[in-house]
Amino acid sequence: MKTAFRRLFPLVLAAATSAAMPSASAGVGVGARPIRGAEVVLDGSRKMLDEKWTYWQGPRFASSMPIKWKIVEDPVDKGTVVMTDDPAAAGGKYGAADIVTKKAYRDFRLHVEFAVMNPKGNSGVYLQNRYEIQIQEGDKTSHGMGAVINETPSPYEQFNGLGKWNAYDINFRAARFKDGKMTEKAKVTMYFNGKKVHVEQPISQVWGGPDSGIDGGNDGGKGITDVPGGLKLQCEGHDVRYRNTWIKEVDLKDGRTDFAK
């Protein structure tokens, strides 16, 4: 009996450990597994990076294929992750070497994990290659960590700190149009490391000019067009790392983006 228990103990321990991580089982927070119907778009491998991503070739694009971002060891756990290291973006030149999924999306549920390795490390998660959810260590303003950039306060208190993994879980609804005119702004609800920080938040425009993403140079970023866009990750010459990123296409017809864990 004792021998049998010893053999079973690792399985019992694993089950107990899994049960102690509700965020992962609920599809929200660091380590969250893909929900049913979601597609993994970034798993830390070179193969998936090359298969599912390309450079966004905006006005400032200065790199070249294949993607120059590096595959490096996970700083916390086993495995490899993707590092935003591209010489073309040195000095903070966003748009010079940003990567975007080859697939474009309208409404979606997104999970993305990132680690900022150095003080003032800067990157960004762009929904539809338009609307930025900021990643910037040390910045607690509306231009800072976790903010819908320039439109909400930064929920900085949720940041886990340098060298640690963080997770954004997002439900995004694209802008709606009728007869070519916008009738409803884009909207987002977001969890940051398992805590809901933005709820049914409308997004007014694309910030950062033409180098930032689709429609950035259209009427000062307010000229949103009715076309889908890819998920974009920003390179600004900083050591920010990404892993465990997945996305599920949805159709939020009722206009709501709020969701439960």
C-alpha positions, 0 to 999 in steps of 0.5 A: 500500500505504501509503495502504491501511494508513493507512485500515486503521490506525484499525480496527487500533488500535480492535481493539488497544484493545478487546483491551487491556480484558479486563474490558469483553469479559468483562462485568465492570468499568468499561465492561463491555458487557451480556452476552447476554440482559441488559436495559439499564435506565440509559443516561444518557438522560432517555428511559430514566430515565422509561421504566424507573424511578419513585420508591419511595414509601416512608414518607418519600417527599417528591418527585413525578413526573416524576423530579427526578434530573438528566441531566448531562454525563459527567464523564469520557467523552462522553455523558450520565449520571444525577445523584442530585440531588433537593431532597427528599433534601437533608440525607441523607433517604434514602427521600425521593427514591430511584428504583426500576425499574418491573420487579421481580426475583428472581435476577439478574446486575447491572452498575452504574457510578457516580461519586462527585463530592464528599468523603463522597458517599453513595448506595446500590445496593439489590438487590430494593429490600431489600439495600444495597450501599453507596456512601459515599466515605471510609468504610472500615467495614462501613457503607462503600464496597462493603460489603454494608451492616453485614454485610461489611467494606468493600473500600475499596481497590478504589475508584477515587477521586472523580470516576472511574467505578467498577463493581459486578458482582453475582450475586444470589440471592433468599431461598428460602421453603417454606410461607411460611417462609424456608429460605435467606437471600438471597446475593450474589457481587460484583466491585468494579472487576473484583476479586472482593470478596464470594463466596457472601455471605449477607444477614441482613436489611434495614438502615435501617428502614422508610425504606430499602426493602421489609421494612425495617419488618418485624420490624426488617428481619428479616421478609423476605417472598417477593415480588420487588423492583426495583433501587433507587438511593438519593438522599441529597442528594449528587452521585453519578452513574450510567451503563451499568446492565444486568440479566439475570434468571437462576434460580440453582436450585443455590444458588450465586451465584459466577461467573467473569469 
